[in-house]
């Protein structure tokens, strides 16, 4: 097979982020993001089986409306 030059999609263009990507993107700690994702009212969590992803746009809205985490 040939060599493929697969470019990674930049974090700011992804629809959904892993928890580690959300940490890198927001500069919020992994423990705090995991706590937020466990909240019943969390609007930016997406479950893929047992895996949790962060809906980037909803996460950005949450951050823009929140004064303290």
N, C-alpha and C positions, 0 to 999 in steps of 0.2 A: 504494500500500500504506500501511498505517498506521504510526505511530511505535510502536516496541516498546520497552518499558522492561525490558531484560534485565539482571537483577542478576547480578553475577559471584559464583561460588561462592567462599566464603572458603577460603584455603589449608588451614586446619586441618580442613576438611570434605571435601577432595578425596581420592579414593582414590590417584591418581597425580599426581606433580608433575614439572614440567619441571626441568631442572638449575638454571635461574635461580630458580625458585620454591623449590627445595630449599636453595639458597644463602640466600635471604631468610628461609626458615623456620628454618634451623638456625644461621645466622651462621657457617657454615664456608665457606671460600673455594672458588671455582669450580674451581680447579686440583686441590684436594684431593678434592673430590667426584668429579670426573672420574677421578682416580686410583683411588678406591674402587670406582667403577663398572666399571673395567677388570679388577679382580681376579677370577680364576676362581671364587672362593668367595663372591662378592657375592650375598647373598640378596635384595637390594632393588632390583635392576635389572630393568627390563621393556623388552624390545626391541619397537618398533613399526616394522617395516622396519629402516632404519638409525638411526632416532631412538631415543634412550635416555630412558626415564622412570624416576622414582624411586617405588617403592611406599612410600607415606607410612607406613603402619603398621609395615612391616618395618624401615624406616629409623629410626623412633622406637625400636623394640626394639633395633636395633643400637646406637644412641646411648646408650640406658639401660644397656646391658651393657658398654660400652666406656669405659675410663678414659683412654685416650690415643689420639689420631688422628695 
